[in-house]
Amino acid sequence: MNALSLRMTEVMQELGLDTQRDLAAFCGVTDSLVAQWFAGLTGLGPKPLRAFARKTDYNLDWLARGDLPKRRPTKAEAARLQMAQADLADGPGPDRSNVVAPEIGALSGDGAAPENSTWEAPIIGWAAVLEQGRQVAAPNEGTVPVPRWASRKAYGLRVRDTAMMGKDDHRSYPIGSIVIVDPMKLVPKTGRRVIAQIGTAGEIVLREYVEEFGMRWLRAYSANYGPLSEPFKILGTVIGMVREEEDT
């Protein structure tokens, strides 16, 4: 047996799939394609990998090539790692207790604010996202504290739907929370949250960016929103989020 067939056999046992036909149905591919995997004639393509990404916690690199670790970290584990990395990068600084830890990899760039300061960026409306640096605070919104590493074109944007609401509180963006967006960050890494425009003149959305095996798409945390794989344009990367305290 080839290495891929051994991994697929292991996956079938763990997922309770009895036959190659069951595996084909799970991945949304043909029986003949699965037979080619087991014969060593072809590897896993984007479609089965997307199915595994949606339905399991297997590391896609392990599935495709056998690279460890076998499992992806849970969202809670990833969040703890993010916060630990952010703490190491931050060092001592002003109180930011109401600001969720910034996204890893978003802590530098042209036009960054002075290292030992924070500053206030406007909270803009969704219609103003395309203004590229001409942000004006939306009526009755005001400003939001921005991490000192952000470019001076950063802005706040109030979440307007449930697409990015999930079970993991650290990575969940409920309606009404404010994401901090840096429009100078236009080349995100997989797993980063972004603001994107669908098509050339389409809807502007908040989603998670994914790039694997030569394909790009956007995904939501909520099962009520499907993946977006049609052409899209990245308008900025989320570098933090502010949750406003509710009155009690």
C-alpha positions as CSV (number, residue, x, y, z in Angstrom):
1,M,0.0,0.0,0.0
2,N,1.2,3.5,-0.7
3,A,1.5,6.2,2.0
4,L,-1.7,8.0,0.9
5,S,-3.8,4.8,1.0
6,L,-2.4,4.1,4.5
7,R,-3.5,7.6,5.7
8,M,-6.9,7.2,4.0
9,T,-7.4,3.8,5.7
10,E,-6.6,5.4,9.0
11,V,-9.0,8.3,8.4
12,M,-11.8,5.9,7.4
13,Q,-11.4,3.9,10.6
14,E,-11.4,7.0,12.7
15,L,-14.5,8.5,10.9
16,G,-16.4,5.3,10.9
17,L,-16.4,5.0,7.1
18,D,-16.7,1.4,6.1
19,T,-16.0,1.5,2.3
20,Q,-14.2,3.5,-0.3
21,R,-17.7,4.5,-1.5
22,D,-18.4,5.9,1.9
23,L,-15.2,7.9,1.7
24,A,-16.1,9.2,-1.7
25,A,-19.5,10.4,-0.5
26,F,-17.9,12.1,2.5
27,C,-15.5,14.0,0.3
28,G,-18.0,14.7,-2.5
29,V,-16.0,12.9,-5.2
30,T,-16.4,9.9,-7.4
31,D,-15.7,6.3,-6.4
32,S,-13.2,6.0,-9.2
33,L,-11.2,9.0,-7.9
34,V,-10.9,7.4,-4.4
35,A,-9.8,4.1,-6.1
36,Q,-7.0,6.1,-7.7
37,W,-5.9,7.4,-4.3
38,F,-5.6,3.9,-3.0
39,A,-3.8,2.8,-6.1
40,G,-1.3,5.6,-5.8
41,L,-2.2,7.1,-9.1
42,T,-3.2,10.6,-7.9
43,G,-3.2,12.7,-4.8
44,L,-5.8,14.6,-2.9
45,G,-7.1,17.7,-4.8
46,P,-8.7,20.9,-3.5
47,K,-12.3,19.5,-3.3
48,P,-11.7,16.6,-0.9
49,L,-9.3,18.8,1.1
50,R,-12.0,21.4,1.5
51,A,-14.4,18.7,2.6
52,F,-11.9,17.5,5.3
53,A,-11.3,21.1,6.3
54,R,-15.0,21.7,6.9
55,K,-15.9,18.4,8.5
56,T,-12.8,17.4,10.5
57,D,-9.8,18.7,12.4
58,Y,-7.2,16.9,10.3
59,N,-4.2,18.9,9.3
60,L,-4.5,19.2,5.5
61,D,-0.7,18.9,5.1
62,W,-0.8,15.5,6.9
63,L,-3.7,14.4,4.7
64,A,-1.9,15.4,1.5
65,R,1.7,14.7,2.3
66,G,2.0,13.0,5.7
67,D,3.5,16.1,7.4
68,L,2.9,16.2,11.1
69,P,1.1,17.2,13.2
70,K,-1.9,15.0,12.3
71,R,-4.5,17.3,13.8
72,R,-5.0,21.1,13.5
73,P,-4.9,22.9,16.8
74,T,-8.3,23.7,18.2
75,K,-9.5,27.3,18.1
76,A,-9.0,27.6,21.8
77,E,-5.4,26.3,21.5
78,A,-4.7,28.7,18.5
79,A,-6.2,31.6,20.5
80,R,-3.9,30.8,23.5
81,L,-0.9,30.7,21.2
82,Q,-1.9,34.0,19.5
83,M,-2.2,35.7,22.9
84,A,1.1,34.3,24.1
85,Q,2.8,35.5,21.0
86,A,1.1,38.9,21.3
87,D,2.3,39.2,24.9
88,L,5.9,38.5,23.9
89,A,5.7,41.1,21.1
90,D,3.9,43.8,23.1
91,G,6.2,44.2,26.1
92,P,5.0,46.7,28.7
93,G,2.5,49.2,27.5
94,P,-0.7,51.0,28.2
95,D,-3.8,49.3,29.4
96,R,-5.8,47.7,26.6
97,S,-8.2,45.6,28.6
98,N,-11.1,46.3,26.3
99,V,-9.2,45.5,23.2
100,V,-8.9,41.9,22.0
101,A,-5.3,40.8,21.3
102,P,-4.3,41.9,17.9
103,E,-3.9,39.4,15.1
104,I,-0.4,37.8,14.9
105,G,1.5,39.1,11.9
106,A,-0.3,42.4,11.8
107,L,2.0,44.3,14.2
108,S,4.2,46.1,11.8
109,G,4.0,48.1,8.5
110,D,4.5,51.4,6.8
111,G,3.0,54.4,8.7
112,A,3.0,52.6,12.1
113,A,2.2,54.7,15.1
114,P,5.0,55.4,17.6
115,E,5.9,52.3,19.6
116,N,4.9,53.6,23.0
117,S,1.6,55.2,22.1
118,T,-2.0,54.3,21.2
119,W,-4.2,56.5,19.1
120,E,-7.9,56.9,18.1
121,A,-9.1,55.8,14.7
122,P,-12.6,56.6,13.3
123,I,-15.3,54.0,13.3
124,I,-16.6,54.2,9.8
125,G,-19.7,52.9,8.0
126,W,-19.5,50.0,5.6
127,A,-20.2,52.2,2.6
128,A,-17.0,54.2,3.4
129,V,-14.7,51.1,3.3
130,L,-13.7,51.8,-0.3
131,E,-12.6,55.4,0.4
132,Q,-8.9,54.3,0.9
133,G,-7.6,56.6,3.6
134,R,-10.4,59.2,3.6
135,Q,-12.2,57.6,6.5
136,V,-14.7,59.8,8.3
137,A,-16.4,58.6,11.5
138,A,-19.9,57.4,10.9
139,P,-22.7,59.4,12.6
140,N,-22.9,58.7,16.3
141,E,-20.0,56.3,16.2
142,G,-16.9,58.3,17.1
143,T,-13.5,56.6,17.4
144,V,-11.9,53.4,18.7
145,P,-8.5,52.8,20.3
146,V,-6.1,51.3,17.9
147,P,-2.9,49.2,18.7
148,R,0.2,51.3,18.3
149,W,1.5,49.0,15.5
150,A,-1.3,49.8,13.1
151,S,-0.9,52.1,10.1
152,R,-2.4,55.6,10.3
153,K,-5.0,54.5,7.8
154,A,-6.5,52.0,10.1
155,Y,-10.2,52.3,11.1
156,G,-12.9,50.7,13.1
157,L,-15.9,48.9,11.5
158,R,-19.0,47.7,13.4
159,V,-19.9,44.0,12.7
160,R,-23.3,43.9,11.0
161,D,-24.1,40.2,10.6
162,T,-23.6,36.7,12.2
163,A,-21.2,35.3,9.6
164,M,-18.2,35.4,12.0
165,M,-20.0,34.3,15.2
166,G,-18.7,30.9,16.5
167,K,-18.5,28.8,19.6
168,D,-15.0,30.1,20.4
169,D,-15.5,33.5,22.1
170,H,-11.9,34.7,21.3
171,R,-12.5,34.3,17.6
172,S,-16.2,35.1,17.5
173,Y,-17.2,38.5,16.2
174,P,-20.8,39.2,17.4
175,I,-23.1,41.8,15.8
176,G,-22.2,45.2,17.2
177,S,-18.6,44.5,18.1
178,I,-16.0,46.6,16.4
179,V,-13.2,45.2,14.3
180,I,-10.0,47.2,13.7
181,V,-9.0,47.1,10.1
182,D,-5.7,48.1,8.5
183,P,-6.2,48.8,4.8
184,M,-2.4,48.7,4.2
185,K,-2.4,45.0,5.0
186,L,-3.5,43.5,1.6
187,V,-1.6,40.2,1.6
188,P,-3.0,38.1,4.4
189,K,-2.0,34.7,5.5
190,T,-4.3,31.8,5.8
191,G,-6.5,32.0,8.9
192,R,-6.5,35.8,9.1
193,R,-9.8,37.7,9.1
194,V,-10.1,40.2,6.3
195,I,-12.5,42.8,4.8
196,A,-13.1,41.8,1.1
197,Q,-15.2,42.9,-1.8
198,I,-16.9,40.1,-3.7
199,G,-16.5,40.6,-7.5
200,T,-15.7,43.9,-9.0
201,A,-18.6,45.9,-7.5
202,G,-20.1,43.4,-5.1
203,E,-20.9,43.1,-1.4
204,I,-18.2,44.0,1.2
205,V,-17.9,41.2,3.8
206,L,-15.9,40.2,6.9
207,R,-14.6,36.7,6.5
208,E,-11.6,34.4,7.2
209,Y,-9.0,34.2,4.4
210,V,-7.9,30.7,3.3
211,E,-5.2,29.9,0.7
212,E,-4.3,26.3,0.2
213,F,-3.0,24.2,-2.7
214,G,-3.1,27.2,-5.1
215,M,-6.7,28.1,-4.3
216,R,-8.1,31.1,-2.4
217,W,-11.5,31.4,-0.7
218,L,-13.2,33.1,2.2
219,R,-15.1,31.3,4.9
220,A,-17.4,32.2,7.7
221,Y,-17.6,30.7,11.2
222,S,-21.4,30.3,11.1
223,A,-22.7,27.3,9.2
224,N,-25.4,29.6,7.8
225,Y,-22.9,31.2,5.4
226,G,-21.2,29.2,2.7
227,P,-17.6,29.6,1.5
228,L,-16.9,32.4,-1.1
229,S,-14.6,31.2,-3.8
230,E,-15.6,33.6,-6.6
231,P,-13.2,36.4,-7.4
232,F,-12.7,38.8,-4.5
233,K,-10.5,41.8,-3.6
234,I,-8.9,42.1,-0.2
235,L,-9.6,45.6,1.2
236,G,-7.8,45.2,4.6
237,T,-6.8,42.8,7.3
238,V,-8.4,42.7,10.8
239,I,-5.7,43.5,13.4
240,G,-7.9,43.5,16.5
241,M,-11.4,43.8,17.9
242,V,-13.2,45.8,20.6
243,R,-16.1,44.5,22.5
244,E,-18.2,47.1,24.2
245,E,-19.4,46.3,27.7
246,E,-23.1,45.9,28.1
247,D,-25.0,48.0,30.7
248,T,-26.1,46.0,33.7
